[in-house]
């Protein structure tokens, strides 16, 4: 990896936590970590939403004596409010790995190389929210991760590199998530060990598919679907997510964490 890279880190999920552990283990220590609390405000919901895949970045930052700040964007401390903090660190790069807010252009432009993110899909497919969940729901057999330079649109920046991963028929979201973590580590390792080979490839923005975020309420099973569609729906939202469910006559939810097909039917 590049010896003199000076970067700051944005992340708030277990995915973020695994990647910052990987970077620090390889002696790549960020100047500061920014995170989002487990329950946070976001524009598409009137009430606070819960991050079911939350990674405790604050504990990690304290363990490694790394400066730490939190963002809670609507009425709390927003990313742009930390402009002076970020500017004072004169970063070469901002790594945004597992994040829920747009990073303002004013912030991205502070860093010499801008802000880079990893999206859990093979862009331009499955841009937007919950890409791994959507890929499984839709019965995809392959997806991947994309390292890209962030712009003002949704996951529409120049592509730096991609890694493919398979979605086996028995994989739940946990297995696919773990594959995405490992592929992301490979991306980071490759790009920092070979900086001279970095090429920024513009996306064809007419081909970008933007998918919506998912909420726990979106997990209700449609029993008119085929067995295979229901099976994919269940495994796409199993632990550590809230789970697919059937609404009972008493209005309670019967959560189904695992399912399997009998004779493929």
Secondary structure as the mmCIF struct_conf table of DSSP 4:
data_model
#
loop_
_struct_conf.conf_type_id
_struct_conf.id
_struct_conf.beg_label_comp_id
_struct_conf.beg_label_asym_id
_struct_conf.beg_label_seq_id
_struct_conf.end_label_comp_id
_struct_conf.end_label_asym_id
_struct_conf.end_label_seq_id
TURN_TY1_P TURN_TY1_P1 UNK A 3 UNK A 4
STRN STRN1 UNK A 7 UNK A 10
STRN STRN2 UNK A 13 UNK A 13
HELX_RH_AL_P HELX_RH_AL_P1 UNK A 14 UNK A 25
TURN_TY1_P TURN_TY1_P2 UNK A 26 UNK A 27
BEND BEND1 UNK A 31 UNK A 31
STRN STRN3 UNK A 32 UNK A 35
BEND BEND2 UNK A 38 UNK A 38
STRN STRN4 UNK A 39 UNK A 40
TURN_TY1_P TURN_TY1_P3 UNK A 43 UNK A 44
BEND BEND3 UNK A 46 UNK A 47
STRN STRN5 UNK A 49 UNK A 50
TURN_TY1_P TURN_TY1_P4 UNK A 52 UNK A 53
STRN STRN6 UNK A 54 UNK A 54
HELX_RH_AL_P HELX_RH_AL_P2 UNK A 57 UNK A 63
TURN_TY1_P TURN_TY1_P5 UNK A 64 UNK A 65
STRN STRN7 UNK A 67 UNK A 70
TURN_TY1_P TURN_TY1_P6 UNK A 73 UNK A 75
BEND BEND4 UNK A 76 UNK A 76
HELX_RH_3T_P HELX_RH_3T_P1 UNK A 79 UNK A 82
HELX_RH_AL_P HELX_RH_AL_P3 UNK A 83 UNK A 88
TURN_TY1_P TURN_TY1_P7 UNK A 89 UNK A 90
BEND BEND5 UNK A 92 UNK A 92
STRN STRN8 UNK A 93 UNK A 96
BEND BEND6 UNK A 98 UNK A 98
BEND BEND7 UNK A 101 UNK A 101
HELX_RH_AL_P HELX_RH_AL_P4 UNK A 105 UNK A 108
TURN_TY1_P TURN_TY1_P8 UNK A 109 UNK A 110
BEND BEND8 UNK A 111 UNK A 111
TURN_TY1_P TURN_TY1_P9 UNK A 112 UNK A 113
STRN STRN9 UNK A 115 UNK A 119
BEND BEND9 UNK A 120 UNK A 121
TURN_TY1_P TURN_TY1_P10 UNK A 123 UNK A 126
STRN STRN10 UNK A 127 UNK A 128
BEND BEND10 UNK A 129 UNK A 129
HELX_RH_AL_P HELX_RH_AL_P5 UNK A 131 UNK A 137
TURN_TY1_P TURN_TY1_P11 UNK A 138 UNK A 139
BEND BEND11 UNK A 141 UNK A 141
STRN STRN11 UNK A 142 UNK A 149
BEND BEND12 UNK A 152 UNK A 155
BEND BEND13 UNK A 157 UNK A 157
STRN STRN12 UNK A 159 UNK A 166
TURN_TY1_P TURN_TY1_P12 UNK A 169 UNK A 170
HELX_RH_AL_P HELX_RH_AL_P6 UNK A 173 UNK A 193
HELX_RH_3T_P HELX_RH_3T_P2 UNK A 195 UNK A 197
STRN STRN13 UNK A 201 UNK A 201
HELX_RH_3T_P HELX_RH_3T_P3 UNK A 205 UNK A 207
STRN STRN14 UNK A 210 UNK A 211
HELX_LH_PP_P HELX_LH_PP_P1 UNK A 212 UNK A 213
HELX_RH_3T_P HELX_RH_3T_P4 UNK A 216 UNK A 219
STRN STRN15 UNK A 220 UNK A 220
TURN_TY1_P TURN_TY1_P13 UNK A 223 UNK A 224
BEND BEND14 UNK A 225 UNK A 225
HELX_RH_AL_P HELX_RH_AL_P7 UNK A 227 UNK A 235
TURN_TY1_P TURN_TY1_P14 UNK A 236 UNK A 236
BEND BEND15 UNK A 237 UNK A 237
TURN_TY1_P TURN_TY1_P15 UNK A 239 UNK A 240
BEND BEND16 UNK A 241 UNK A 241
STRN STRN16 UNK A 244 UNK A 247
TURN_TY1_P TURN_TY1_P16 UNK A 249 UNK A 250
BEND BEND17 UNK A 251 UNK A 251
STRN STRN17 UNK A 253 UNK A 256
BEND BEND18 UNK A 262 UNK A 262
TURN_TY1_P TURN_TY1_P17 UNK A 263 UNK A 264
#
